[in-house]
Amino acid sequence: MEVAILAVIFGSLFGIFYLYFSTRNKERLALIEKGADASIFISTKNQKTAPIWKVLILNISLLLMGIGLGIFIGLILDTYTNLGQPVYPATVFFTAGLCLFAGFHLTKSLDKE
């Protein structure tokens, strides 16, 4: 049973990639037969994107800062209020989400540079 499930998963992945590449090849051949220049397949846009390592380090560091801030805020709320134990996961997830949202906007500004 497990082998059949793995076969279906890998077969589906192979089918998706096969269809993508064969269709792209057929479209390109049809355009070339009609006389289109082959340079349309090469992107002439000079898009500068931030290196992936900068984006990864930025988002991981902001995520870790958000987790730390969430634990700190959860400790403060637990100490000075009587909200109970569920305050820790809520503050950790909330602040981590806020920091990842800030990381998204900082990544957009990295791409503009």
Secondary structure, 3 states (H helix, E strand, C coil): CHHHHHHHHHHHHHHHHHHHHHHHHHHHHHHHHCCCCHHHHCCCCCCCCCCHHHHHHHHHHHHHHHHHHHHHHHHHHHHHCCCCCCHHHHHHHHHHHHHHHHHHHHHHHHHHC
